[in-house]
Amino acid sequence: MGSIGDDIRQVFSRGNSSSVQLILVNLFVFIGLFLFKLLLSVSENTRPIAAQFEENLWLSASIPEFINRPWTLLTFGFINSSVIQLLFNSIALYWFGLLVQDFIGSKKLINIYLLGYVFAGLFYLLAYNLINMSNTTVTMSSLVTGSNAAVYAVMFATVTLIPDYEFYFFRRFYIKIKYIALAFLVFSFFTPTSGLLNLGGAFLGYLYIKMLRLGIDLGAPIESVFGWFGSLGKPKPKRTFKMKKYSHSAVGKKGGFSIPEEEDYVPDQEEVDALLDKISMSGYESLSKKEKERLYRASKS
């Protein structure tokens, strides 16, 4: 068990294993919820608590319920409703997630996953209420999980990135990933709830790569937030100031020597940077008369 724990810690300590990290997070959440519900199901008095707890994690498409539990838009993306769903999502994340990592990096994979299920949740919220206001007889669930939608975001981000990439199946034939992703998306519409959620996730994955190619990273705010949390607890590096020694021609005098300043002397950029660092640390008044004069000459040059 110790070695397994060490392997898991190693996975989360590396910065290039986001696909495996997401798989493990989904697995841990699934096992944790299963054990929690199993523990509460022992007594009839505690069974309602399990159902209520689940409602606080799943996304509700009912507007009043969503307003009461808005945090579910963030939590429902790591919930898997069955072992089959967990298995499919893990395999898809491993296959497609590794490709995203290799081409645009691990951080982008996390961005796509998180934005994928958040966008899919908002998309489903809108679609669910519009359909309910119409006269259609489509049956849709009000409580949903978003792990599938997040995976479809990763799948279609990969398809948009490298549409002609092929998977080799059973050592017999190749299939392009765009056909695999499209087939799964179409089949998911056999259940309208899953189909709409997956469609929202797929669109976000496509949009993310298209915007990234235009120089716009939709996940930049997420990276900033994670970067801020990562900096907490880390000691800030101490800035040390070292003045560069500059040699000039010395002229001997009684009792020692002096370094006369040449009238046409202009300090180079490195010396100017050192002076500016000194000002930022100790203020302008910390400069000597000679240093102030050099900085003035540099500003005039």
Helices and strands as residue ranges (DSSP letters): H 2-13, H 18-40, H 47-55, E 59-60, H 63-68, H 72-75, G 76-78, H 83-104, H 106-133, E 143-144, H 147-161, E 166-169, E 173-176, H 177-188, H 192-213, H 220-231, E 251-253, E 256-258, H 269-282, G 284-286, H 289-300
